[in-house]
Amino acid sequence: MKISYKFKSIISVLFMRFFLFLTILSFFISCQKKKKDDKSFTTTKWTYESLNQYALNQMDSSKWDKKMLKQDIELFKNYPNAFNDYPTNKSPFPVVDYEYAVSSEPFIIKNENAILKGYRIAEYESFESDKIIDKLILLILTNDENSEDATYVISRNYPYLTAEGYFKTAIDTYNWIFSSSPDGFSTLFVNTKLFDLRFGQTIIIYPQKDGSIRFHQLKVFSSYYIDFEQFKNVILSNSKVKNQLLSKDNI
Protein backbone atom coordinates (compact mmCIF):
# COMPACT_ATOMS: atom_id res chain seq x y z
CA MET A 1 0.00 0.00 0.00
CA LYS A 2 1.56 3.29 -1.08
CA ILE A 3 1.03 6.23 1.20
CA SER A 4 0.93 9.83 -0.04
CA TYR A 5 1.95 13.07 1.67
CA LYS A 6 0.26 14.78 4.65
CA PHE A 7 -1.25 13.90 7.96
CA LYS A 8 -1.58 10.15 8.56
CA SER A 9 -3.01 9.20 10.61
CA ILE A 10 -25.08 2.94 17.42
CA ILE A 11 -25.01 5.83 14.65
CA SER A 12 -23.27 8.43 16.80
CA VAL A 13 -20.77 5.86 18.14
CA LEU A 14 -19.93 4.67 14.65
CA PHE A 15 -19.49 8.25 13.48
CA MET A 16 -17.04 9.06 16.28
CA ARG A 17 -15.02 5.90 15.65
CA PHE A 18 -14.88 6.68 11.96
CA PHE A 19 -13.70 10.24 12.64
CA LEU A 20 -10.98 8.96 14.97
CA PHE A 21 -9.89 6.45 12.33
CA LEU A 22 -9.57 9.19 9.70
CA THR A 23 -7.53 11.40 12.01
CA ILE A 24 -5.13 8.62 12.96
CA LEU A 25 -4.88 7.58 9.33
CA SER A 26 -3.79 11.09 8.41
CA PHE A 27 -0.92 10.83 10.91
CA PHE A 28 0.22 7.52 9.43
CA ILE A 29 0.27 9.15 6.01
CA SER A 30 2.43 11.96 7.32
CA CYS A 31 4.77 9.43 8.90
CA GLN A 32 5.02 7.39 5.75
CA LYS A 33 5.59 9.91 3.00
CA LYS A 34 7.17 13.30 3.49
CA LYS A 35 7.33 16.19 1.14
CA LYS A 36 8.75 16.16 -2.35
CA ASP A 37 11.45 18.31 -3.92
CA ASP A 38 13.86 17.87 -6.82
CA LYS A 39 16.13 15.42 -5.01
CA SER A 40 15.31 11.81 -4.27
CA PHE A 41 16.27 10.56 -0.82
CA THR A 42 17.89 7.52 -2.43
CA THR A 43 20.54 9.70 -4.06
CA THR A 44 22.00 10.57 -0.66
CA LYS A 45 25.12 8.53 0.17
CA TRP A 46 25.30 8.33 3.91
CA THR A 47 28.66 8.12 5.61
CA TYR A 48 29.66 8.22 9.25
CA GLU A 49 30.45 11.91 8.85
CA SER A 50 27.18 12.80 7.16
CA LEU A 51 25.15 10.83 9.71
CA ASN A 52 27.02 12.61 12.49
CA GLN A 53 26.25 15.99 10.92
CA TYR A 54 22.60 15.05 10.51
CA ALA A 55 22.46 14.11 14.19
CA LEU A 56 23.90 17.52 15.07
CA ASN A 57 21.35 19.22 12.81
CA GLN A 58 18.54 17.54 14.73
CA MET A 59 19.51 19.65 17.76
CA ASP A 60 19.52 22.90 15.77
CA SER A 61 16.07 24.47 16.17
CA SER A 62 16.62 26.69 13.12
CA LYS A 63 16.51 23.56 10.94
CA TRP A 64 13.37 22.02 12.41
CA ASP A 65 10.13 21.53 10.53
CA LYS A 66 8.09 23.44 13.10
CA LYS A 67 4.77 23.12 11.27
CA MET A 68 4.97 19.34 11.31
CA LEU A 69 6.00 19.32 14.97
CA LYS A 70 2.97 21.41 15.87
CA GLN A 71 0.69 19.04 13.96
CA ASP A 72 2.16 16.01 15.74
CA ILE A 73 1.77 17.64 19.16
CA GLU A 74 -1.88 18.43 18.44
CA LEU A 75 -2.61 14.90 17.27
CA PHE A 76 -1.12 13.22 20.34
CA LYS A 77 -2.82 15.76 22.60
CA ASN A 78 -6.23 15.14 21.05
CA TYR A 79 -5.89 11.35 20.81
CA PRO A 80 -3.63 10.28 23.70
CA ASN A 81 -4.88 6.69 23.71
CA ALA A 82 -4.85 6.03 19.96
CA PHE A 83 -1.52 4.24 20.02
CA ASN A 84 -1.73 2.49 23.38
CA ASP A 85 -1.56 -1.01 21.93
CA TYR A 86 1.84 -0.45 20.33
CA PRO A 87 5.04 -1.48 22.11
CA THR A 88 6.47 2.00 22.70
CA ASN A 89 5.01 5.20 24.08
CA LYS A 90 4.58 7.98 21.52
CA SER A 91 6.12 11.41 22.05
CA PRO A 92 6.26 14.06 19.32
CA PHE A 93 9.76 15.33 18.62
CA PRO A 94 11.32 17.91 16.29
CA VAL A 95 12.99 16.77 13.08
CA VAL A 96 14.92 18.41 10.29
CA ASP A 97 12.88 18.86 7.11
CA TYR A 98 13.14 15.65 5.10
CA GLU A 99 11.66 13.63 2.23
CA TYR A 100 11.07 9.92 2.58
CA ALA A 101 8.53 7.36 1.39
CA VAL A 102 8.03 4.17 3.37
CA SER A 103 5.58 1.30 3.25
CA SER A 104 3.97 -1.49 5.25
CA GLU A 105 1.98 -4.27 3.63
CA PRO A 106 0.11 -7.00 5.54
CA PHE A 107 -0.17 -10.45 4.01
CA ILE A 108 -1.08 -14.05 4.81
CA ILE A 109 0.64 -17.28 3.86
CA LYS A 110 -1.25 -20.49 4.42
CA ASN A 111 -1.47 -24.14 3.48
CA GLU A 112 -3.45 -27.12 4.72
CA ASN A 113 -1.41 -27.23 7.95
CA ALA A 114 -0.89 -23.64 9.02
CA ILE A 115 -1.73 -19.95 8.73
CA LEU A 116 1.02 -17.35 9.00
CA LYS A 117 0.34 -13.63 9.16
CA GLY A 118 2.99 -11.11 8.28
CA TYR A 119 4.14 -7.65 7.34
CA ARG A 120 6.40 -6.43 4.59
CA ILE A 121 8.30 -3.29 5.70
CA ALA A 122 9.95 -1.29 2.93
CA GLU A 123 11.06 2.06 1.57
CA TYR A 124 10.42 3.37 -1.92
CA GLU A 125 13.27 3.44 -4.41
CA SER A 126 12.57 7.14 -4.94
CA PHE A 127 9.89 9.54 -3.87
CA GLU A 128 8.00 9.29 -7.16
CA SER A 129 8.68 5.60 -7.81
CA ASP A 130 6.23 2.75 -7.29
CA LYS A 131 9.10 0.33 -6.72
CA ILE A 132 9.73 -0.60 -3.10
CA ILE A 133 12.90 -1.91 -1.47
CA ASP A 134 12.13 -4.48 1.21
CA LYS A 135 13.85 -4.05 4.56
CA LEU A 136 12.02 -6.64 6.63
CA ILE A 137 9.68 -9.57 6.09
CA LEU A 138 8.16 -10.67 9.40
CA LEU A 139 5.86 -13.66 9.74
CA ILE A 140 4.25 -15.35 12.73
CA LEU A 141 2.29 -18.58 12.99
CA THR A 142 -1.19 -17.67 14.23
CA ASN A 143 -3.40 -20.40 12.70
CA ASP A 144 -6.14 -17.78 12.66
CA GLU A 145 -6.77 -15.39 9.77
CA ASN A 146 -8.85 -13.17 12.05
CA SER A 147 -6.29 -12.80 14.82
CA GLU A 148 -5.51 -9.21 15.76
CA ASP A 149 -2.36 -7.49 14.50
CA ALA A 150 -1.16 -4.01 13.62
CA THR A 151 1.89 -2.15 12.41
CA TYR A 152 3.12 1.43 12.59
CA VAL A 153 5.87 2.51 10.17
CA ILE A 154 7.68 5.70 11.12
CA SER A 155 9.48 8.06 8.76
CA ARG A 156 10.21 10.67 11.46
CA ASN A 157 13.53 8.97 12.25
CA TYR A 158 14.84 9.52 8.72
CA PRO A 159 17.38 8.45 7.45
CA TYR A 160 16.66 5.49 9.71
CA LEU A 161 13.59 3.40 8.93
CA THR A 162 11.71 2.33 12.04
CA ALA A 163 8.56 0.33 12.58
CA GLU A 164 6.74 -1.48 15.34
CA GLY A 165 3.66 -3.57 15.84
CA TYR A 166 2.14 -6.63 17.43
CA PHE A 167 0.53 -9.97 16.70
CA LYS A 168 -2.02 -11.51 19.05
CA THR A 169 -2.37 -15.29 19.12
CA ALA A 170 -4.44 -17.69 21.17
CA ILE A 171 -1.75 -17.84 23.88
CA ASP A 172 0.15 -14.55 23.87
CA THR A 173 0.88 -11.15 22.33
CA TYR A 174 4.09 -10.77 20.32
CA ASN A 175 5.35 -7.20 20.21
CA TRP A 176 8.04 -6.24 17.73
CA ILE A 177 10.29 -3.26 17.06
CA PHE A 178 12.38 -2.81 13.91
CA SER A 179 15.16 -0.37 13.03
CA SER A 180 17.12 -0.07 9.79
CA SER A 181 20.21 2.13 9.46
CA PRO A 182 21.34 3.62 6.12
CA ASP A 183 24.74 1.99 6.70
CA GLY A 184 23.07 -1.42 6.27
CA PHE A 185 22.82 -2.48 9.92
CA SER A 186 19.28 -3.51 10.89
CA THR A 187 17.78 -5.10 13.99
CA LEU A 188 14.46 -6.59 15.01
CA PHE A 189 13.16 -7.35 18.50
CA VAL A 190 10.28 -9.81 18.85
CA ASN A 191 9.40 -9.66 22.53
CA THR A 192 12.89 -10.13 24.05
CA LYS A 193 14.47 -11.96 21.10
CA LEU A 194 16.92 -9.87 19.06
CA PHE A 195 17.60 -10.56 15.37
CA ASP A 196 20.59 -9.08 13.57
CA LEU A 197 19.15 -8.75 10.08
CA ARG A 198 22.52 -8.76 8.35
CA PHE A 199 22.14 -12.53 8.56
CA GLY A 200 18.68 -12.72 7.01
CA GLN A 201 15.86 -10.21 6.62
CA THR A 202 13.01 -12.71 6.56
CA ILE A 203 11.98 -13.75 10.08
CA ILE A 204 9.40 -16.44 10.88
CA ILE A 205 8.15 -16.90 14.45
CA TYR A 206 6.50 -20.12 15.63
CA PRO A 207 4.78 -19.73 19.03
CA GLN A 208 4.85 -22.94 21.07
CA LYS A 209 2.22 -24.40 23.36
CA ASP A 210 4.59 -24.09 26.33
CA GLY A 211 4.92 -20.30 25.82
CA SER A 212 8.34 -20.38 24.18
CA ILE A 213 9.04 -19.57 20.53
CA ARG A 214 10.93 -21.19 17.70
CA PHE A 215 12.08 -19.18 14.71
CA HIS A 216 13.75 -19.16 11.34
CA GLN A 217 15.93 -16.39 9.94
CA LEU A 218 16.18 -16.80 6.19
CA LYS A 219 18.32 -15.15 3.55
CA VAL A 220 15.43 -15.09 1.09
CA PHE A 221 13.77 -11.89 0.07
CA SER A 222 10.77 -11.04 -2.06
CA SER A 223 12.87 -8.85 -4.36
CA TYR A 224 14.66 -11.98 -5.53
CA TYR A 225 11.50 -13.26 -7.19
CA ILE A 226 9.18 -12.29 -10.02
CA ASP A 227 6.35 -11.32 -7.69
CA PHE A 228 5.30 -11.62 -4.08
CA GLU A 229 3.14 -14.69 -4.72
CA GLN A 230 6.21 -16.55 -5.94
CA PHE A 231 8.01 -15.48 -2.75
CA LYS A 232 5.18 -16.92 -0.64
CA ASN A 233 5.51 -20.25 -2.44
CA VAL A 234 9.26 -20.26 -1.81
CA ILE A 235 8.64 -19.82 1.93
CA LEU A 236 6.17 -22.70 2.07
CA SER A 237 8.45 -24.98 0.07
CA ASN A 238 11.47 -24.36 2.30
CA SER A 239 12.28 -27.70 3.95
CA LYS A 240 13.01 -26.20 7.39
CA VAL A 241 9.78 -24.22 7.35
CA LYS A 242 7.76 -27.24 6.20
CA ASN A 243 9.11 -29.39 9.01
CA GLN A 244 8.49 -26.76 11.68
CA LEU A 245 4.92 -26.17 10.49
CA LEU A 246 4.24 -29.87 11.10
CA SER A 247 5.45 -29.74 14.70
CA LYS A 248 2.86 -30.84 17.28
CA ASP A 249 4.37 -28.35 19.71
CA ASN A 250 3.21 -25.33 17.68
CA ILE A 251 0.13 -23.51 18.90
C-alpha positions as MATLAB code, in Angstrom:
seq = 'MKISYKFKSIISVLFMRFFLFLTILSFFISCQKKKKDDKSFTTTKWTYESLNQYALNQMDSSKWDKKMLKQDIELFKNYPNAFNDYPTNKSPFPVVDYEYAVSSEPFIIKNENAILKGYRIAEYESFESDKIIDKLILLILTNDENSEDATYVISRNYPYLTAEGYFKTAIDTYNWIFSSSPDGFSTLFVNTKLFDLRFGQTIIIYPQKDGSIRFHQLKVFSSYYIDFEQFKNVILSNSKVKNQLLSKDNI';
ca = [
       0.000    0.000    0.000;
       1.556    3.294   -1.082;
       1.033    6.235    1.204;
       0.927    9.831   -0.043;
       1.945   13.074    1.668;
       0.263   14.777    4.653;
      -1.246   13.901    7.956;
      -1.585   10.147    8.558;
      -3.010    9.200   10.609;
     -25.076    2.941   17.419;
     -25.009    5.834   14.645;
     -23.271    8.435   16.803;
     -20.773    5.862   18.138;
     -19.927    4.669   14.652;
     -19.489    8.245   13.478;
     -17.041    9.065   16.281;
     -15.024    5.902   15.655;
     -14.875    6.676   11.957;
     -13.698   10.237   12.638;
     -10.978    8.957   14.969;
      -9.893    6.450   12.326;
      -9.572    9.195    9.697;
      -7.534   11.404   12.013;
      -5.132    8.621   12.959;
      -4.879    7.581    9.325;
      -3.792   11.088    8.412;
      -0.920   10.829   10.906;
       0.216    7.517    9.425;
       0.274    9.145    6.006;
       2.427   11.956    7.317;
       4.771    9.430    8.896;
       5.017    7.386    5.748;
       5.593    9.913    3.002;
       7.175   13.297    3.493;
       7.331   16.195    1.141;
       8.746   16.165   -2.355;
      11.446   18.309   -3.919;
      13.860   17.872   -6.823;
      16.129   15.420   -5.011;
      15.306   11.807   -4.274;
      16.269   10.562   -0.823;
      17.892    7.516   -2.431;
      20.541    9.702   -4.060;
      22.004   10.570   -0.655;
      25.117    8.533    0.169;
      25.302    8.334    3.906;
      28.664    8.122    5.607;
      29.655    8.221    9.252;
      30.449   11.911    8.851;
      27.175   12.798    7.157;
      25.153   10.831    9.710;
      27.016   12.610   12.493;
      26.247   15.986   10.919;
      22.598   15.048   10.508;
      22.464   14.106   14.193;
      23.897   17.525   15.074;
      21.346   19.223   12.808;
      18.542   17.538   14.732;
      19.512   19.649   17.757;
      19.517   22.900   15.767;
      16.073   24.472   16.173;
      16.618   26.695   13.117;
      16.509   23.564   10.941;
      13.369   22.016   12.414;
      10.126   21.528   10.529;
       8.091   23.439   13.104;
       4.769   23.122   11.273;
       4.972   19.340   11.307;
       6.000   19.320   14.969;
       2.968   21.409   15.873;
       0.691   19.044   13.963;
       2.165   16.010   15.739;
       1.767   17.639   19.160;
      -1.879   18.431   18.435;
      -2.611   14.899   17.273;
      -1.120   13.224   20.343;
      -2.825   15.762   22.599;
      -6.233   15.143   21.050;
      -5.894   11.355   20.808;
      -3.635   10.279   23.702;
      -4.878    6.693   23.707;
      -4.851    6.034   19.961;
      -1.515    4.243   20.019;
      -1.733    2.488   23.381;
      -1.563   -1.014   21.930;
       1.839   -0.447   20.325;
       5.044   -1.485   22.109;
       6.475    1.996   22.695;
       5.011    5.199   24.083;
       4.577    7.978   21.524;
       6.119   11.409   22.049;
       6.262   14.058   19.319;
       9.761   15.327   18.624;
      11.320   17.909   16.287;
      12.988   16.770   13.083;
      14.925   18.407   10.286;
      12.879   18.860    7.114;
      13.139   15.653    5.097;
      11.665   13.631    2.234;
      11.072    9.920    2.579;
       8.527    7.362    1.392;
       8.031    4.171    3.372;
       5.579    1.303    3.249;
       3.967   -1.488    5.246;
       1.978   -4.272    3.633;
       0.113   -7.004    5.540;
      -0.168  -10.452    4.013;
      -1.082  -14.047    4.812;
       0.645  -17.276    3.859;
      -1.250  -20.492    4.423;
      -1.468  -24.135    3.476;
      -3.453  -27.120    4.723;
      -1.412  -27.229    7.952;
      -0.893  -23.641    9.020;
      -1.734  -19.949    8.732;
       1.016  -17.350    8.998;
       0.339  -13.628    9.157;
       2.985  -11.109    8.283;
       4.144   -7.648    7.336;
       6.401   -6.431    4.586;
       8.298   -3.290    5.698;
       9.955   -1.285    2.933;
      11.060    2.065    1.573;
      10.422    3.372   -1.925;
      13.273    3.436   -4.411;
      12.569    7.137   -4.940;
       9.888    9.536   -3.866;
       7.996    9.288   -7.157;
       8.679    5.604   -7.815;
       6.233    2.751   -7.293;
       9.102    0.328   -6.716;
       9.732   -0.602   -3.098;
      12.897   -1.912   -1.470;
      12.129   -4.480    1.208;
      13.849   -4.046    4.558;
      12.018   -6.643    6.627;
       9.675   -9.568    6.085;
       8.156  -10.666    9.395;
       5.855  -13.656    9.741;
       4.246  -15.348   12.732;
       2.294  -18.576   12.986;
      -1.189  -17.675   14.232;
      -3.404  -20.399   12.700;
      -6.135  -17.777   12.660;
      -6.766  -15.394    9.768;
      -8.845  -13.174   12.048;
      -6.289  -12.798   14.822;
      -5.508   -9.207   15.762;
      -2.356   -7.493   14.502;
      -1.159   -4.013   13.621;
       1.890   -2.148   12.408;
       3.122    1.431   12.590;
       5.871    2.509   10.169;
       7.680    5.699   11.119;
       9.482    8.058    8.759;
      10.207   10.668   11.459;
      13.533    8.974   12.251;
      14.843    9.516    8.717;
      17.375    8.454    7.449;
      16.664    5.494    9.712;
      13.592    3.404    8.928;
      11.708    2.333   12.045;
       8.559    0.327   12.581;
       6.744   -1.477   15.344;
       3.662   -3.568   15.845;
       2.145   -6.629   17.433;
       0.526   -9.973   16.705;
      -2.016  -11.510   19.054;
      -2.368  -15.287   19.119;
      -4.442  -17.685   21.172;
      -1.750  -17.844   23.876;
       0.152  -14.546   23.872;
       0.877  -11.154   22.325;
       4.086  -10.774   20.317;
       5.350   -7.203   20.205;
       8.039   -6.243   17.726;
      10.291   -3.257   17.060;
      12.376   -2.808   13.906;
      15.159   -0.374   13.029;
      17.123   -0.073    9.791;
      20.214    2.129    9.459;
      21.340    3.622    6.120;
      24.741    1.990    6.697;
      23.071   -1.418    6.269;
      22.816   -2.481    9.924;
      19.281   -3.511   10.895;
      17.776   -5.100   13.994;
      14.456   -6.594   15.007;
      13.163   -7.349   18.502;
      10.283   -9.815   18.855;
       9.396   -9.656   22.534;
      12.886  -10.134   24.046;
      14.468  -11.957   21.102;
      16.924   -9.866   19.060;
      17.598  -10.564   15.369;
      20.595   -9.080   13.565;
      19.149   -8.753   10.078;
      22.520   -8.760    8.350;
      22.141  -12.534    8.556;
      18.684  -12.716    7.013;
      15.863  -10.211    6.619;
      13.014  -12.712    6.562;
      11.980  -13.754   10.076;
       9.401  -16.437   10.881;
       8.148  -16.896   14.448;
       6.498  -20.120   15.632;
       4.777  -19.729   19.031;
       4.848  -22.937   21.068;
       2.225  -24.399   23.358;
       4.592  -24.087   26.335;
       4.920  -20.302   25.821;
       8.344  -20.377   24.181;
       9.037  -19.570   20.532;
      10.926  -21.191   17.701;
      12.079  -19.180   14.714;
      13.755  -19.157   11.340;
      15.933  -16.391    9.944;
      16.180  -16.799    6.191;
      18.318  -15.148    3.550;
      15.434  -15.091    1.089;
      13.773  -11.886    0.069;
      10.773  -11.044   -2.060;
      12.873   -8.849   -4.361;
      14.663  -11.983   -5.527;
      11.502  -13.262   -7.187;
       9.184  -12.287  -10.018;
       6.353  -11.325   -7.687;
       5.298  -11.618   -4.082;
       3.139  -14.693   -4.721;
       6.209  -16.546   -5.936;
       8.009  -15.482   -2.751;
       5.183  -16.925   -0.643;
       5.514  -20.251   -2.437;
       9.262  -20.262   -1.810;
       8.645  -19.818    1.925;
       6.170  -22.699    2.072;
       8.453  -24.984    0.071;
      11.474  -24.359    2.303;
      12.275  -27.698    3.952;
      13.007  -26.199    7.389;
       9.776  -24.220    7.348;
       7.755  -27.240    6.195;
       9.111  -29.385    9.013;
       8.486  -26.763   11.679;
       4.921  -26.170   10.495;
       4.244  -29.869   11.103;
       5.451  -29.736   14.699;
       2.863  -30.836   17.275;
       4.374  -28.349   19.714;
       3.206  -25.330   17.680;
       0.128  -23.514   18.904;
];
